[in-house]
Amino acid sequence: MSTTHPEQLAVSGTDFVTRLFEVIDGRRWDELPTLFAEDCTYHRPGYEAISGLDAVLRFYREERIISDGRHEIEHVAESDSSVACWGRFRGVGKDGRQLDERFSDLYFLDGRKIRTRRTYFYRPAI
């Protein structure tokens, strides 16, 4: 893992991703504004681009098909203003279906917040 410049990411990429998924897996939606920029964009398979913090919050609170689960991070890579991670998600959908998906994420950061997030699944999935 490369070292970032202090003016870019104040914590390591691993710490950043760990905190992000603690917030998401804990369904602590009120903490998302500490991680996403006001003018962020989230690209996720199966959805139109989710633009703006309000839309990201709405996605997590109302639209996301997951009712419970946990992200297991296998690896994190980082550069000056971006972080990538990959791993596995295991959980339960709102319809009761068991979910078990491999994923990768790219984060383009503006300081300590996500400006753009791109999620990829290994097949058409959740």
N, C-alpha and C positions, 0 to 999 in steps of 0.2 A: 504494500500500500504506500502510495506516495504521500509526502507531507504537504499540507495545504498552507497557503499564506494566511497569517492571522487575520488580515482584513477580510478574508473571504469566509471561511468556515471556522468559527471559534472553537468548535469541538471536533473530534475526529469523525470521519464518515461513519464508522461503526457506532459511535455514541449517538450520532444523529439518527441513524436508521433504527437503532434500538429504541430510542425515545419515541420516534414516530409510530412504530408498531406497538409499543406499550400503550400509547394513546388510542390508536385504532382498535387494538384487540380488547382494550378495557372499555371501549365505547365512551371515551371521555371527550365527546364532541366539542365541549366548551374550550378545550385546550388546543384544538386545531389551528386557531388564529395565531398561536405562538410558533407554528411550524410552516404555515402557508402564507405567502404574500397576498396582499389585498387583490392584486391583479393577476393572480395565478391562473394557470390552465392545467387541467388534468386530462390526459388522453388515456382512455381505457377501452379495450376491445368491447364491441357491442353497444357503445354509447357515442353520441356526438361529443365533441370536445366540451368539457365542463369548464366554463370560463368564469373566473371571479370567485372570491372567497365565499360569498353568499351561496353561489351555486354548488361549490364543494361541500359546504355545510349541509345544504339541502340533500345532496346526493347521499351523504353518510347518514343523516337522520331519517330520510324518507324513502330513497330509491334503492339503496344497496340491498341486494338479495340475501345477504348474509345476516343471520341472527346471532351467531356466536362462533368463535374460532380463534385460532392462534397461528401467527406467521412464524416459521422456523427459518432463520437466516443462515445460509451456508457460507456466504462470502460477501464481502464488501470491498469495492475498489473506489478510489477517489482521485480527483485532480483538483486544480485550483478552485473551480466553481461548480463542480459536478460530483455526484456520487452515484454509483451503480451497486445494486445488490441482487442476489438471486437466492432462491430457496423454495420452500414449500408452505402451502397454506392447508390446514386441516380444520374443518369446522362443520357447521350445520346451516343450511339455508332456511329462510323464513318458511319454506314449504315442508320442512322437516327432513329434506334430503341431505345425506352425508356428502360433504365436499372434501376433496383431496386433490389439490392442484399444485403443480410446479409453476413458478412465476419468476419474472425478472422485472426490475424497476430501474428507471433512470431518473435522476433528479438534477435539474439545473437550478442552481441556487443564486439568490440575490442576497448576499450577506449570510444571515443565518436562517433564511426562509426559502421555501420552495417557490420558484417562479414557474417552472414547468415540471410536471411529473408525467412519465410515460410508463404504463404497465403493459407487460407482455405475458401471455399465457402460452403454454406449449401446445395447446389445441383450443378450438372454440370452447369456452368454459364460462366460469363465473363472472 
